[in-house]
Amino acid sequence: MTKHLRFCLIIFVCCATEVFGAHAITLFGTPKYPRDFSHFAYANPQAPKGGTLKSFELGTFDSLNPFVQKGNAAQSITALVYETLGVGSLDESATEYGLIAQEFILDPKGFFLECHLNPKATFSDGVRVSAEDVKFSFETLMSLGKIEYRRYYADVERVEVLDSHKVRFYFKTNQNTELPLILSQLPILPKHIFMTQGNNTFGQNPLALPIGSGAYLVDSYDLGRKIILKRNPNYWAKDHPTRKGFFNFQTIEIEYYKDPVVAQQAFMAGAYDWRIESSAKVWAKDYESPKPTLQKIVIPNNLPSTLQGFFFNTKKGVFADKLVREAIFYAFDFEWSNQNLFFGQYERTINIFDNSLFASSGIPAGREREILTGLKLTDSRILTQKYLIPRTDYKLPPRIESGYRDWRGITHTDNAAIFAQDKRQNLKYAASLLTQAGFRFKNGVLVGTDGAPLSFEILINYEGFERICLPFIQNLKKLGIQATLAKVDDTQYTNRLRNFDYDMVIELVGQSLNPGNEQRFYWGSEAANNRGGRNYARIDDQNVDTLIQGLINAQDSNEKIAYGRALDRILLWGFYVIPHFHAQGYRVAYWSDKIAMPEVTPLYGFDPYLWWAR
């Protein structure tokens, strides 16, 4: 996505003797690949088939149904077993090419999307995919699937089967420009498997071997430990242009490990073939091997940075006060952690939409300022101050000009002596906020007006997060705040997360090149109290809801960017999350005697199912 691309929903039209439709849906310009393209540029259509790819996952699983809220599902099988109406390209933004849907037709007025199905599309049991399957999939996921589907597709009014291979989605509004695009991502389920004597049994047998239309079949599993998938010899899309060069391994084995240290040691012993390394320390120190076939690469990532951070549960009394949240924000010392714990491998995440056109900066101006002025703001700084993330590295932040006076009252210059005091200044400012919030010291502990100490628990399920939390807890102690760390197993963590049973949690929110409907699920008021939601901060703010809707309804790129930046700014100034950091690429270790890769790396990420066996 570039700043110069015109924003509108375009169905790339091609005329034929009988069909007037489109092979792709895009929000920006025209699709990169024409109707008659043979394969994606980053795929190797000559890649040999065969061999085994051994992968790993952290955690466990007790379900083979990745679409329901209940249980710990084996999510990694989703893209291998199930196909969708369309499939995205990794070298362009906001474009979906037809897969199960051979043609897309959009109502000129924007009130429906019609899909003409590929007559070759079949499930793994040989039954052809029909329009009834598409309708069943949508209605089942909306009623029995994860809560996120009801967020994504909230603006769909109904689905109508036109004939056995034509289906139409009717919209409640023509303002949700992203809706046709995300509908193309709908996974298709087999109606004949789940409908029994008029009853929908979807989700009732979570360990039933799944039937999908994807490249692989679940061959066997060892509950919670291992899944083995075999390539479907009758895979209907093996020659489809969006699938050429993909799914080259005959067998995929996914091993589950509960302990990340054990998982990394198993990789070094050759138990599996590749891994993404999330730990900077492990990447720097623990990949020494006498075998020259061990390769370490960093695959560039031009996608928006994943937001990892400390999320405040704002429904808990301790964090209902924004002054308290802002004060605690100043106790996290990223620069110290990066230097002493992470070998300088990370960059600080500043924005909600970090590394994106939708990231706010400076003082709001133009259309963004107009949007913000129309809200009921309770913090005047949003319009008058530049958002400044706390730093302690004695360097002038690149977004801050010399002589800028921040909201703490500190004037920033190139004088390192000022920044040498920055950590003390951060804690001093935090203490002043806590005083404003009504807290005072008593016997070395910060207490509120009711005499109760200011204390909270940080919930984690990954041992590696302890290294982030412990220095943070020590800084909080200097403020008189009593923070404790609770590490629980995956099952308990999942249950507590779903029930919002935490004070503070470390979580991740991934962002796309084209933010839209999913923002309701991350920040919207409706998701604040719904069990299983991903509004980890439990934000319940009309301003946020208004901006999300504006982002979804935007009719051109400038308007969408303005709403996105306004939303980014409101979320930042709400101090709902303390952003952590991110790497500049994917740290991938692999055994080169087991795996070969295409020469071309796509712009936006990578896909291991483009690889092949040596």
N, C-alpha and C positions, 0 to 999 in steps of 0.2 A: 504494500500500500504506500502510495506517495502523496504528497500534498497536492500534486497537480491533477490527480485523478478526479473526474467528476463523479459525484455521488448520486446514484439513482439505481433502482433495481432494474436490471436489464436481463431479459430472457434473450439469449443470442439466437436470432431467428434464422432458420434455413428453410427454403421452400423446396418441396418435393411434390410429386404428382398427387399423392394422397394425404400427406401429413404436413401440417403447418405447426411447427413446434420448435423446440430448442434442445440442444444436447447438453447445455450447461446453464446454471444460474449464477449470476455474479452481481455484486453490489457496486463494483467499481469498473468503469470502462467496459471493455469486452474481454472475454476469456482469452487466456494466453494460447490455449490449444484449440485449433479449429475442429469442426465436426469429424473430419476424416483423419485425425491424428492417430498415430500408431501406438505410441507409448509416451509416458512422462519422460522428460529429458534426463532426469536423474536415475532412471531405472535402466537396468541392463537386460534387454529382452533375450539376449543369448546366454543368460546365466544358466549354468547346468543345474538340473534337478537331482535331488537325492541327498543322502546323508542325514545327520541329526544335529539340531541346534539345542544345546543344553543351556537353559537360563535359570534364573533364581528370582524369588520374591521374598521379601521380609514379612513375617507374620504367619498366618495360618488361614485355613478356609474350612467352612462347614456347609457350603452351598455352591452349586454349579449354576445358579440362576443369578446373573449379575444385574438384573433389572428390578429386583424387589428390595424393600427397605430392610427386611429382617435378615439377620445372620451376617456372617463374614463371607461374602461371595468371592469366588475366584475371578476377579475383574479382568485379569490378563487374557482370559479366553474370549472376551467379547468380540474383538476385531478379527479373531481367527475363525470363530464358529458362525457369526452372524454378519450378514451384509445389510446395507442401508439403501435407501432410494438413490442416493447420490454419494459421491466420494470426493473429498477435497484434494487439492494439489498442494504439495509442500514448497512450491516455488512461486506462489502468488497468494494474495490475501482475498478472503471472502468470495471464493468461487467453489462451486460444487458441480462435478460432472456426473451425468446420468449413469447409473449402474443398474439397479433393479428397475428404476424408472428410465426407460429409453428416451422418452420425450417429456419435456415440461412445457406447459402452456399456462401463461398468467393472464388473468382477466385484465383487459386494458384499463379498467377502473380500479384494479387492485383488490377485488373482493373474493377472489378464489384462485387456487392453484390446481391445475389438472395434471395428473401423471398418467402417461401411457407406458405400461410395463413392458419390459423386455421379454419377448416370448420364449427366450432360452432359459430364463431364471427358474431354477428348481431348488427345492430343499434337498437335504442330503438323503432323504428316503425316496427320492425320485418324483415326488409330487410337485407339480408346477406351482409357482407363486402366482396368486390371483389377486384381483382387486379386493376380494373379501378378506384376504390375509392382511392387506394394508389397512383396511378399515378396522379389522379385529385388533391389529397391533396398536394402532393409535388409541382406540377406546380402552383396551386392556391396560396399557401403560398409564393412561390418564386416571383410571379407576383403581388399579391394583399395583401399579409400579411405584418407583421412588417418587418422593414428593417433587423432585426437580422437574419431572415431566409436566406436572401441572403448572409450574412456573413458565417453562419454555413455551408451552403451547396454549397458554391461557387465552389468547386471542383467536383461537380456532373455534368456530361456532359448531360445526358438524362435519361429518365425512359422508360422502355419497358415492355408492358404487354405480357407475354408469353402464358398464358391462363387465365381462369377466377379466378384462385387462385394462380398464380405464377407471380411475378413481379421482374424485374431486374433493378438495378441502375448501370449505367456505369459511370466510373470516368475519369476525365481529366488526372489524374496522379495516380501513385501507391505509391507516397511518403507521402500522407496524411494518416498516419496510424490510426488516430482517426476517420476518416470519416465513416467507417461502424458502429462504436459504436454510433455516434451521429445520424446517419440515423435511427437507431433502436428506437430513441426517437421521431420520427416523429408522431405527432397526426393525426389521420385518420378522414377525413370529409366525409359526405355522398354526393356523386356526384348527386344522384337523387333529392336531395333537392335543390341544388343550380343551376343546369343546366336547364334552361327554354327556350325552343325553340332555342337551340343553344347558348344561352347567359349565361354567368356565373354571377349570382346575388350575389355572396359572398360579404358580407360587406354592401349590400344595405339596409338591414332592420336590424339594430343593436339590436332591441328589440324583434325580433322573438324568440320564445322559441326554444332553440337549440336542435338538434337531434344528439346524439352521440352514442357511443357504451359502455359508462361507466356505473357505478353502480347506478347513480342517474339521475333523471329527474327534470328539473326546474318546480315546481308545480305552483308557483305564485311569484309575486314580487310587492313591493311598490317602485316605481322608486326612486333611490338614497338613500333608507332607509333600505330595507329589502328584502332578497331572501329566499324562502322556497323551499327545495328540498326533493323529496320523493325517497326512494329506488325502483329501477326498479324490479318488481316481476319476470320479465323474463330475468334478467341480465345473459347473456350467460357465464360469467367467474366466477360465484360465487363459483365453485368448482375447479377453476384453482389453481395450487400450489402457484403461485405468488399472489393470491388474497384470499386464505383461511385465515380467521381471520381478514380480513379487512372489512370496510364498514358495521359495525354492527348495526348502528342506522337506524331506520326506516325513521326518518325525521331529516333533518339538517336545522336549521334556522340561517341565518347570518344577524346580525343587524349592520347597519352602523352608526358611530358616527363621527361628524366633530370635536368635541372637546375631546382631550384625557383625560382631567380631568373629564368631564361628563361621558366618557366611563368607567373610573375606578370606579367612584361612582356608576354607574349602575351595574357593576359587584358586588360590595360590597352589593348592595341591592338585588342581586340574579336574575338580568335581563338576565344574560347568565351564562354559566357553567365554562368557563375556559378562560385564557388569558396568553400570554407571556408578561412579564413586561420589558419594555425597559428602564425605568427610575430608576436609583439607589436610588434616594431620595424617590420615591413612594414605591419602594420595601422595603426600610428600615423603612418607617414611616406610610404608609397608608394602611396596611393590618391587622390592629387590629380588631378582631371581637369576640363577645361573643359566636359565634357559633363554636363548635369544628370541624365542618365539613369543615371549610375553611382550606385548606392545601397549604403550600408553599414548593416547591421543586426546586432544581437546577438539571437539567438533563445534565450530562456531554456532552461536545461537542468536539470531536476529529477532527473535520473538520478544514481546514485552516480558519483563522480569516477573517470575513468580513471586507473589507477595508472601513471604514467610515472616512471622512475627509473634509477639506476645499479644493475644487478643483479650481485652477486658470483657468480662460478662457484665454489661451495664445494668442488668436486671438485679444484680446483687447489690445490696445497700452500700457496700464499701466503694463501689465503682460508679454509683449513680451520679456522683458529683464530678463534673468535668475538671474542676480545679485539682481534684485528687489524681485523676488520670493524667493530666498534664504534668503534675509534679513527678509522678512515677516515671513518666517518659524521660525525664532528665537524669534518671539514675542509671540508664543503660549506656555503657561506654563501649561503643562499637570499635573505636580506634584501638583501644587497649586489647580487646579480644582479638581483633584481626592480626595485630602484631605479635601477641604472645601465645595465641591458641591456634591461629589459622594460617600462619606463615605468609601473611600478607596476600592471600589468594583471592580475597573477596572485595567487592565494592558495596558500599552502603546502599540499601534500597531507600529511596527518598519518597517516591510517590506511590499511590495506590496503582496507577497505570504507569509504572516506571518503564523507562526505555520505550516510550510510545508517544505518538502524536497527541494522545489524550492526557498527557501529564501536564499539570499546571505549573507555572513558574512566575516569578516576579509579582507585581501587583496587578490584579485583574483589570483588563481593558477591553474595549470593543464589545462584541456581542456577548462574551463571557461575563463582562461586568453588568451588562443589561439584564442578563438572566439572573445573576446573583442579587441585583438590586430589587428584582421583583419578588424575592423571597422574604420571609419573616426572620431576619437574622438576629441572633441574640449576642453575637460577638462582633464588634465593630472592626476588629483586626482583620477580618476576612477581606474587607474592601480596602484597608489602609496599610496593611503590613505585608511584607514578603514572608512567606512561610520558611522558617529556618530550622533545620534539623540540628540538634545538639552535636557538637564535635569537640574532641579533646586532642587533636593531633597537631595543634599549633600552626595549622595551615589555613589560609583564607579560603573558604569554600568557593568553588568556581562560580557559583550563582550569586555571590554576594560581593557588591562593589566596596572598594575601600571607602571608609567613612560612613558606612551604613550603620545606623543605630537600631538594634533589634529590640524586640518587646521586653527583653530583660533589662533594657537600659544600658547595654554594653555597646560601645562604638567599635566597629571592626575596622582595623587598618592592617597594614602589612607588618606591623610590629609584633614579632613573635613573643615578646614579653607579655602582651595582653593574653595571647592564647596559652601561654604557660600557666596562666591562672584559670584556664577555662573550666577544668573539672571542678575546682572549688566554686567557681561562679555558677556552674550548672546546679550544683547541690544547694548553693545559697539561694538561687532563684526558686528551686523546688521547695525549699523550706518556707519561703515567703508565700508561695501559693497555698501550702498546707495551713499556714497561719490564717490566711484569708478564708480558708474552708472551715475554720473553727477548731483546729487541732492545736494542742500544746504539749510540751514535754512534761512528763511526770516520771521521776526515777529512771530517766534515760529512755523512756518509751513514749511514743507519740500517742496521745489519747484524745478522743473526741469530747464533745460537750456532755455526753452521757457517761464519761469516765472509762469507756471501753477502748482498749488499745486498737490501733490501726494495724490489722493483720489480714493476710490472705494466703491462699495456697496456689502454687503453680502446678498444674497437672500435666504430666508427660507420659509417654509410653516408649520412648526411645532413649537409651542410655547416653547417646551422643549429645543430647540436649542438656545434660547435666553441666557440661563445660561452659555452656552459654549462661545457664541459670545461676550458678554459684557466685561468680563475680557480681552479677546483678543483685543478688540477695545481699551481698556484703555492702554494696553501695546503698541499698535500701535501709540496711541496719544503721548506717551513718545518719540517716534521716529520722531514725526512731521507729521505722516501719518493720514489723515482724512478718517476714515472708518465709514460707516453708515450701519444700519441694516434695511432690508425691509422684513416684514412678509406679505405674500399675501395668498389668499385662494387657495384651491387645484387646481381649474380650471385654475386660472391665473398662478399659479406656473408651472403646466404641460405645458401650452402653451409657457411660457417663456423658460422653460427648453428645449422643443423640438426645439425652434428657436434660441437657444444659446443666449438668451437675458439676459445676466447676466455678472457681473464681476467675482464674486466668489460665489460658491454655496456649500452647504453641501449635499453630496450624498454618496451613498453606492455602492460598487462593490463586489459582492460575488465571491469567488474563489472555485474551486472544487479540489479534490484530484489529478485530471489529467488535468491541464490547456492545452488548445489547440486552436481550431478554434475560440472560443469566444473572445480570446485576440485581434483579429482584430477589434471586435466591441467596445472593451474598450479603445484600445490605437492606433489602426491603422490609417494611414493617410487618407484612403478613408472615414473613419467614422468621420473625423474631421469637415467636412462641410455638411454632410448629415443630413437633418432635422430629428429629432427623434432618432438620434444615442445616444450611451452611452459613447462616447469619450468626457466626460465632460470637460477635460482639453484641448480638441481640439489639441492634439499632432499631429504634422505633421513632422515626423522625419524618415529619411531613415534607420537609425540605428535600430530604434524600429521595423520598418516593416521587416527588415532583420532577426532580432532575433525572431519575431513572426513566420515567415515562417520556420526558423530553428527548432523552438519548435514543430511546426506541422509536419515537415518532419522527425524528429528524428527517427532512426530505432532501437534504444535500449535505455534502461533506463538511462545509464550513459550520453549518448548524450543529451537526453531530459532534464535531470536534469541540465546539464551544460548550455544549452541554456536558460532554465528557470531562473537560477541564474544570467546569464548575462543580461537577460531582466529585472529582478528585480533590478539589480544594476544600469542599465542605466536609468530606470524610477525614482529610488530614487535620483540619482545625477542630474536629470533634474529638480527636485523640482517642479513637476507638481501638487502635492497634499501634504497637511500637514496632515499626518495621525493622527487620534484621538486615540481611545482606544477600547478595547473589553472586554467582560466578559468571564469567563472561562466555562460558560455553559448557558443553556436556563433557565431563571427564570420563572417558571410556577406556577401560582396560579389556584386552581380549587376547586370545591365543591365535596367532596368525597361521599356525599349522592346522587350525580347525575352521577358520572363517576367512572368506574373501569378501571384499566390498567393492561397490561401483566406484569409478573414478570421480564422478560428479557428486558433490554434496549439495543437497537442496538448500535454498536460502533459509527456510524456516524449519530447522530441526533435522531429525533423521528417523529412519525406520529400520529396525533390525531385520524385518521381513523382506528387505531388499537384498540382504546378504545371501551368500550361498556357501556350501561346504567345500573345503579343499579336497 
